[in-house]
Amino acid sequence: MKRALVVLAAGLLVVGCAPKTFTKEGKQDATMAEQYARDEGQCRAQAKNVAGQERNIEDQRRAVFSGERDRFGQQDLYRTMDNQGYQNNFDRLVARCMEARGWTPKKTGPIQMPKLSW
């Protein structure tokens, strides 16, 4: 039972981390491509600003415990986790911004999961 839950959770994590591209209703032409590029650039700038502010706050909070982490050799793990969390937050903010501007994520097929043998 635990193995099935682990495999299910891993599958959902992989699907949730899939890169998103967006589409918008209407005629797909050069002006639509320009609009997409403009919207994406503005969304990325906004997301970078917000995610950067949140990252600074989190870094300051985590700095309180950095001595203990350094002492036990765990700092690299936490740094990697922080970077991944920042990237996930940034991607989520960009996706929300693009959706608010009328763009919808393109439907991509399911990601093929590797066959696991226990």
N, C-alpha and C positions, 0 to 999 in steps of 0.2 A: 504494500500500500504506500509506504514512504517513497519507494522508488518511482512509482507512478506519479506521485505528487511532485517529486523533484523533476522528472522529465517534463511534466506539464508546465511547471513554473519556468523551466529553462526555455521551453518552446514559446511561451508567452513573452518572455524577456527578449528573445531573438526577434520575434515579430514586432514588438514594441520599439525596438532599436533600429528598425529598417529605415533607411533614408527616405525622406518624403520629397516628392515633386508635386507641383500643384497645377491645376487647370482651372479655367474659368469658362462659364457659359458664353456662347457667342462665337463669332467668326474668328478662327485662328489665323491671324495674319501678322504682318510685321509690326503693326501698331500694338497688337496684343503682346508680342514679344517684348517690345519696348516698355509697355506698362508693367509686365511681369518683372523685368529687370529693375525698373524704378521702384516698384513695391518691395521687391525682395531686398534691394539695397537699403531702403528706409527701415524695413523690419529688422534687418541684421544690425543696423546702427542702433536702433532702439533697444534691441535685445542685448547687444554688447554693453550698452550703458547700464541697463537694469541688472543684468547678470553680473557685471563687474562690481557694482555697488553691493550686491548681495554676497558676492565672493569675498570682498574686503571685510564685511561684517563677520562672515564665518571664519575667515582667517584670523581676525582679532580674537574671536571667541576661542578658537582652537589653540592660539598661542599660549594660553594659560597653562595648557597641559603638555606643551612641546618638550619641556625638560624631561618629563617621565618617558615620553615616547623615544627621545634621543637616548636616554639611559638604557632602555631595553631594546634598542635597534629596530624600532617599529616605524620610524618617521617616513621611510620610503613608501610603506603600505598606505599610510594616511595621506601622503601627498598624491599618490596615484588615485586613491578614492576621491579626494577633493577635485582633482582634474576631471575625472569622469563625471562627477556630480555637476560640475560647472558646465561641461559639454552637454549633458542631458538637459539641464535647465535652459541653456542657450537655445538648443534645438526646439524645446517645448515652447519657449517664448516666440521664436520665429514662426513656428507653425500656428500658434494662436493669432499672431498679428496678421499673417497671410490669410487665414480664415476670416478674420474680422474685415479684411479688405475685399472679400468676396471670392477668394480663391479656394478651391476645394482640393484636398489631396487626391492625387491620381490613385486609382485602384491598381495595386500591383498584386501579382499572384502570391500565394503563400511561399514562404522560404522553405526549401526542402531541408528537412531535418536529417542528420546523418543517422544511419541505422546503428542502433546500440545493441551490443551483446553483453550480457552479464555473465 
